Amino acid sequence: MTTYTPAPRDPNQPPVRINLLSDTQTRPTQAMREAMARAEVGDEQIGDDPTVNLLCARVAELLGKEAAVFLPSGTMCNVAATLSTCRPGDEILAHPTAHILSREGGAHAALGGFQITALHGPNGQFSVETFRAALHPRTRYEPPQTMVSVEQTANIGGGTIWPKSVLDDIAEAAKDVGLATHMDGARLLNATVAAGISPRAMTAGWDSAWIDFSKGLGAPAGAAMAGSRDFIDQVWRWKQRLGGSMRQAGIIAAACVHALDHHVERLADDHANARALAAGLAQIPGITVQQPETNLVFFDPAGAGIDGAAMVAALRQRGVLLATMDGRIRACTHLDVTRAMVDEMLGLIRDIVRGA
């Protein structure tokens, strides 16, 4: 079972100075706030918000799909995608650490009556061979298999990047047996920036894909999902049913447009800070660290004589906020984390280890 445990919040604790809890902790920049203030708005529910329409057109083009829809969150993207594609009793294939299985409160079972079958593999990914081995004949004795889903990047796997060749192979194998393909793109642009591959190329062959604006891109909320026009029409119906229509949402969409214009290439800075953090941690005796591929750094201080929860609590007393996840500590770099903060955190961890 996936657990995510931040340090307890205590009014007597010092203020947070270095926030590595998640890239969802980003705050809108001043330029983003100004773009939001200038936004042209309308009723997005009836297609009358020009800024939302602009954002959707941008995302559809970016991901190489026919259309896109703006939604309040990435979780709603995943839920609306499965509800638009599957019927009660259908089976979805995904990695056991995938967000749709481990982090969405059982929404797909509760709302759609779907079962998600776990396909295991290292670092949050499964192979095309594992996918093929999970397929079964279409008989009345087995649940209909209707969708395969991947999470790019694989969060609990360490922020790892699904290689395009593997994505292509899985998509082709899925098409051969009539399964829909869905990409949870919560950190998709982290993957494309790090891999040097365009988002359109990364999502080619996948029926639906979305990007989250409230993580490394620094917007306060929002995600946009792209696919065929027929699919997006169905997603709109579920958006309505789920309460996802947002009226004058152009104020939020303007932040997302600003992020696409100004915050994508700079994701490489977050990746560089993650590598610097990992390199520093690896030099501290007793700490084991997974080498990051993007902006997530997982490490375990147990070999230094202190467990993860104790380390997180000790860092919180020094103004650093992060969390344990599945027994390891996860540190997440983002646009509000500087190299100086990384260096300061490393110094604090060295002090804690020396005193352990």
C-alpha positions as CSV (number, residue, x, y, z in Angstrom):
1,M,0.0,0.0,0.0
2,T,1.3,3.4,-1.0
3,T,1.6,5.8,1.9
4,Y,2.5,9.5,1.8
5,T,3.4,11.1,5.1
6,P,4.4,14.7,5.4
7,A,5.9,16.0,8.7
8,P,3.1,16.9,11.2
9,R,2.0,20.5,11.0
10,D,2.5,22.2,14.4
11,P,1.9,25.9,15.0
12,N,5.0,25.9,17.3
13,Q,7.2,24.7,14.5
14,P,9.4,27.3,12.6
15,P,8.1,28.6,9.3
16,V,8.8,26.6,6.2
17,R,11.8,28.1,4.3
18,I,12.6,25.3,1.9
19,N,9.5,23.5,0.6
20,L,10.4,20.2,-1.1
21,L,7.1,18.5,-0.2
22,S,5.9,18.5,-3.8
23,D,6.0,20.5,-7.0
24,T,2.3,21.3,-6.2
25,Q,3.8,23.7,-3.6
26,T,4.7,26.2,-6.2
27,R,3.3,29.7,-6.0
28,P,2.3,31.8,-9.0
29,T,5.0,34.2,-10.0
30,Q,4.3,37.9,-10.2
31,A,4.3,37.7,-14.0
32,M,1.7,34.9,-13.9
33,R,-0.5,36.8,-11.5
34,E,-0.4,39.8,-13.9
35,A,-1.4,37.5,-16.8
36,M,-4.3,36.2,-14.7
37,A,-5.4,39.7,-13.9
38,R,-5.4,40.6,-17.6
39,A,-7.3,37.5,-18.7
40,E,-10.3,37.8,-21.0
41,V,-13.0,35.7,-19.6
42,G,-16.5,34.3,-20.4
43,D,-18.6,31.3,-19.4
44,E,-16.4,28.3,-20.3
45,Q,-19.3,25.9,-19.7
46,I,-20.9,27.1,-22.9
47,G,-17.6,27.6,-24.8
48,D,-17.5,31.3,-24.3
49,D,-14.3,31.8,-22.4
50,P,-11.6,32.9,-25.0
51,T,-8.7,32.2,-22.7
52,V,-9.9,28.7,-21.9
53,N,-10.5,28.1,-25.6
54,L,-6.9,29.3,-26.4
55,L,-5.4,27.0,-23.8
56,C,-7.4,24.0,-25.1
57,A,-6.2,24.7,-28.7
58,R,-2.6,25.0,-27.5
59,V,-2.7,21.7,-25.6
60,A,-4.4,19.9,-28.5
61,E,-1.7,21.1,-30.8
62,L,1.1,20.4,-28.3
63,L,0.0,16.8,-27.8
64,G,-1.0,16.2,-31.4
65,K,-4.6,15.5,-30.8
66,E,-7.9,16.7,-32.3
67,A,-9.3,18.5,-29.3
68,A,-8.7,19.2,-25.6
69,V,-10.7,20.1,-22.5
70,F,-9.7,22.1,-19.4
71,L,-10.4,20.4,-16.1
72,P,-9.8,21.5,-12.5
73,S,-7.3,18.7,-11.7
74,G,-5.3,15.8,-13.1
75,T,-7.3,13.4,-11.0
76,M,-10.5,14.5,-12.7
77,C,-8.7,14.0,-16.0
78,N,-8.0,10.4,-15.1
79,V,-11.5,9.8,-13.7
80,A,-13.2,11.4,-16.7
81,A,-11.0,9.4,-19.1
82,T,-11.9,6.0,-17.6
83,L,-15.6,6.9,-17.2
84,S,-15.7,8.0,-20.9
85,T,-14.0,4.8,-22.1
86,C,-15.0,1.9,-19.9
87,R,-18.2,0.4,-18.6
88,P,-19.0,-1.1,-15.2
89,G,-17.1,-4.4,-14.7
90,D,-14.4,-3.5,-17.3
91,E,-10.7,-4.1,-16.5
92,I,-8.0,-1.4,-16.7
93,L,-4.3,-2.4,-16.8
94,A,-1.8,-0.2,-15.0
95,H,1.3,-0.3,-12.7
96,P,0.5,-0.9,-9.0
97,T,2.0,2.5,-8.1
98,A,0.1,4.4,-10.8
99,H,-1.9,7.4,-9.6
100,I,-5.2,5.9,-10.8
101,L,-4.6,2.9,-8.5
102,S,-2.8,4.3,-5.5
103,R,-3.7,7.9,-5.1
104,E,-7.2,8.6,-6.3
105,G,-9.3,7.2,-3.4
106,G,-10.7,4.3,-5.3
107,A,-12.6,6.7,-7.6
108,H,-12.5,4.4,-10.6
109,A,-14.1,1.6,-8.7
110,A,-16.5,3.8,-6.7
111,L,-17.8,5.9,-9.7
112,G,-17.3,3.5,-12.6
113,G,-17.3,0.0,-11.2
114,F,-14.0,-0.7,-12.9
115,Q,-11.3,-3.0,-11.7
116,I,-7.6,-2.1,-12.2
117,T,-5.2,-4.9,-12.6
118,A,-1.7,-4.3,-11.5
119,L,1.2,-4.9,-14.0
120,H,4.4,-5.0,-12.0
121,G,7.8,-3.8,-13.1
122,P,10.7,-1.8,-11.7
123,N,10.7,2.0,-11.2
124,G,7.0,2.4,-11.7
125,Q,7.0,0.9,-15.2
126,F,6.0,-2.4,-16.9
127,S,7.3,-3.9,-20.1
128,V,5.3,-4.7,-23.2
129,E,6.0,-8.4,-22.4
130,T,4.3,-8.0,-19.0
131,F,1.4,-6.2,-20.7
132,R,1.0,-9.0,-23.3
133,A,1.1,-11.6,-20.6
134,A,-1.8,-10.0,-18.7
135,L,-4.1,-10.1,-21.7
136,H,-6.7,-12.8,-21.7
137,P,-9.2,-14.2,-24.2
138,R,-12.5,-12.3,-24.6
139,T,-14.9,-14.7,-23.0
140,R,-17.9,-14.3,-20.7
141,Y,-15.8,-15.6,-17.8
142,E,-13.3,-12.7,-17.8
143,P,-13.9,-9.0,-17.4
144,P,-13.6,-7.0,-20.7
145,Q,-10.2,-5.4,-20.9
146,T,-10.8,-1.9,-22.2
147,M,-7.8,0.3,-21.3
148,V,-4.1,0.4,-20.5
149,S,-2.8,3.4,-18.6
150,V,0.7,4.7,-17.9
151,E,1.9,7.5,-15.7
152,Q,4.6,9.8,-17.2
153,T,6.7,10.4,-15.3
154,A,6.3,7.4,-12.9
155,N,6.1,9.3,-9.6
156,I,6.5,6.6,-7.0
157,G,9.0,4.8,-9.3
158,G,11.3,7.8,-8.7
159,G,10.1,10.3,-11.3
160,T,11.4,7.9,-14.0
161,I,10.7,8.5,-17.7
162,W,8.9,5.9,-19.7
163,P,11.1,5.4,-22.8
164,K,9.3,6.3,-26.0
165,S,10.2,3.0,-27.5
166,V,8.4,1.2,-24.7
167,L,5.4,3.5,-24.9
168,D,5.2,2.9,-28.7
169,D,5.4,-0.9,-28.2
170,I,2.7,-0.9,-25.6
171,A,0.4,1.3,-27.6
172,E,0.8,-0.9,-30.7
173,A,0.2,-4.1,-28.7
174,A,-2.9,-2.5,-27.1
175,K,-4.3,-1.5,-30.5
176,D,-3.8,-5.0,-31.8
177,V,-6.3,-6.3,-29.2
178,G,-8.6,-3.3,-29.2
179,L,-7.6,-1.6,-25.9
180,A,-7.8,2.2,-25.4
181,T,-4.5,3.8,-24.4
182,H,-4.4,6.6,-21.7
183,M,-1.4,8.6,-20.5
184,D,-1.5,10.2,-17.1
185,G,0.7,13.1,-17.9
186,A,1.0,14.7,-14.5
187,R,4.7,15.4,-15.2
188,L,4.7,14.7,-18.9
189,L,6.6,17.9,-19.7
190,N,9.3,17.0,-17.2
191,A,9.7,13.8,-19.2
192,T,9.8,15.5,-22.6
193,V,12.3,18.2,-21.4
194,A,14.6,15.7,-19.8
195,A,14.4,13.3,-22.8
196,G,14.6,15.9,-25.5
197,I,11.5,14.6,-27.1
198,S,8.5,16.8,-28.1
199,P,5.2,16.2,-26.2
200,R,3.5,15.4,-29.6
201,A,6.1,12.6,-30.2
202,M,5.9,11.3,-26.7
203,T,2.1,10.9,-26.8
204,A,1.9,9.6,-30.4
205,G,-0.2,6.4,-30.4
206,W,-1.9,7.1,-27.2
207,D,-5.6,7.9,-27.4
208,S,-5.7,10.3,-24.5
209,A,-3.2,12.3,-22.6
210,W,-3.1,15.2,-20.3
211,I,-0.8,17.7,-18.7
212,D,-1.0,19.2,-15.2
213,F,-0.3,22.9,-14.7
214,S,-0.3,22.9,-10.9
215,K,3.0,21.0,-10.5
216,G,6.3,22.1,-12.0
217,L,4.6,24.5,-14.4
218,G,3.6,26.6,-11.4
219,A,0.0,27.4,-12.0
220,P,-2.4,27.5,-9.0
221,A,-4.8,24.9,-10.5
222,G,-5.8,23.1,-13.6
223,A,-5.1,20.4,-16.1
224,A,-6.0,19.9,-19.8
225,M,-6.7,16.5,-21.5
226,A,-6.5,15.9,-25.2
227,G,-7.8,13.2,-27.5
228,S,-10.2,12.7,-30.4
229,R,-13.1,15.1,-30.7
230,D,-15.5,12.2,-30.0
231,F,-13.6,11.3,-26.8
232,I,-13.4,14.9,-25.6
233,D,-17.2,15.2,-26.2
234,Q,-17.7,12.3,-23.8
235,V,-15.2,13.8,-21.3
236,W,-17.2,17.0,-21.4
237,R,-20.3,15.1,-20.4
238,W,-18.4,13.6,-17.4
239,K,-17.0,17.0,-16.6
240,Q,-20.5,18.3,-16.3
241,R,-21.6,15.3,-14.2
242,L,-18.6,15.6,-11.9
243,G,-19.0,19.3,-11.3
244,G,-16.0,20.3,-13.3
245,S,-17.4,23.2,-15.2
246,M,-15.8,26.4,-14.0
247,R,-17.6,29.4,-15.5
248,Q,-15.1,32.3,-15.9
249,A,-12.1,30.0,-15.8
250,G,-10.0,32.1,-18.0
251,I,-8.4,33.6,-14.9
252,I,-7.0,30.2,-14.2
253,A,-6.4,29.3,-17.8
254,A,-4.3,32.5,-18.2
255,A,-1.9,31.1,-15.6
256,C,-1.7,27.9,-17.6
257,V,-1.0,29.7,-20.9
258,H,1.7,31.8,-19.2
259,A,3.2,28.5,-17.9
260,L,3.4,27.1,-21.4
261,D,5.1,30.2,-22.6
262,H,7.5,30.7,-19.8
263,H,7.9,27.7,-17.5
264,V,8.5,24.6,-19.7
265,E,12.1,25.0,-20.7
266,R,13.1,26.0,-17.2
267,L,12.0,22.5,-15.9
268,A,15.6,21.6,-16.9
269,D,16.7,23.8,-13.9
270,D,14.6,21.7,-11.6
271,H,16.2,18.5,-13.0
272,A,19.7,20.0,-12.5
273,N,18.8,20.8,-8.9
274,A,17.5,17.3,-8.3
275,R,20.8,15.8,-9.7
276,A,22.8,18.1,-7.4
277,L,20.7,17.1,-4.4
278,A,21.1,13.4,-5.2
279,A,24.9,13.8,-5.7
280,G,25.2,15.5,-2.4
281,L,23.1,12.9,-0.6
282,A,25.2,10.1,-2.1
283,Q,28.3,11.5,-0.4
284,I,26.8,11.3,3.0
285,P,27.7,7.9,4.6
286,G,24.7,5.6,5.2
287,I,22.3,7.4,2.9
288,T,21.1,5.5,-0.2
289,V,19.7,7.5,-3.0
290,Q,17.9,6.7,-6.3
291,Q,19.5,8.7,-9.1
292,P,16.9,11.1,-10.4
293,E,15.8,11.3,-14.0
294,T,13.7,14.4,-13.5
295,N,12.7,16.4,-10.5
296,L,12.0,13.7,-7.9
297,V,14.7,12.5,-5.5
298,F,14.0,9.4,-3.3
299,F,16.5,8.6,-0.6
300,D,16.7,6.4,2.6
301,P,18.8,7.5,5.6
302,A,18.4,4.2,7.5
303,G,22.0,3.2,6.9
304,A,23.0,6.4,8.7
305,G,21.2,5.4,11.9
306,I,18.0,7.4,11.4
307,D,14.7,6.4,9.8
308,G,12.9,8.4,7.2
309,A,10.1,9.7,9.5
310,A,12.7,10.9,12.0
311,M,14.7,12.6,9.4
312,V,11.6,14.4,8.0
313,A,10.7,15.5,11.5
314,A,14.2,16.8,12.2
315,L,14.3,18.7,8.9
316,R,10.9,20.2,9.7
317,Q,12.3,21.6,12.9
318,R,14.9,23.4,10.7
319,G,12.3,24.9,8.3
320,V,12.5,22.2,5.6
321,L,9.3,20.5,4.5
322,L,9.2,17.1,2.7
323,A,7.6,13.7,3.2
324,T,8.1,10.0,3.3
325,M,6.6,7.8,0.6
326,D,6.6,4.0,0.9
327,G,9.3,4.2,3.5
328,R,11.7,6.5,1.6
329,I,11.9,10.2,1.7
330,R,10.8,12.1,-1.4
331,A,12.3,15.5,-2.2
332,C,10.7,17.4,-5.1
333,T,12.5,20.3,-6.8
334,H,10.4,23.0,-8.5
335,L,10.5,26.6,-9.6
336,D,10.5,27.9,-6.0
337,V,13.5,25.8,-5.0
338,T,16.9,27.3,-5.7
339,R,20.4,25.7,-5.8
340,A,21.2,27.6,-2.6
341,M,18.3,25.9,-0.9
342,V,19.5,22.5,-2.1
343,D,23.0,23.2,-0.7
344,E,21.5,24.4,2.6
345,M,19.4,21.3,2.9
346,L,22.4,19.1,2.3
347,G,24.2,20.9,5.1
348,L,21.3,20.3,7.5
349,I,21.1,16.6,6.6
350,R,24.8,16.2,7.3
351,D,24.3,17.9,10.7
352,I,21.4,15.6,11.5
353,V,23.3,12.4,10.5
354,R,26.3,13.5,12.6
355,G,24.0,13.8,15.6
356,A,22.1,10.6,15.0
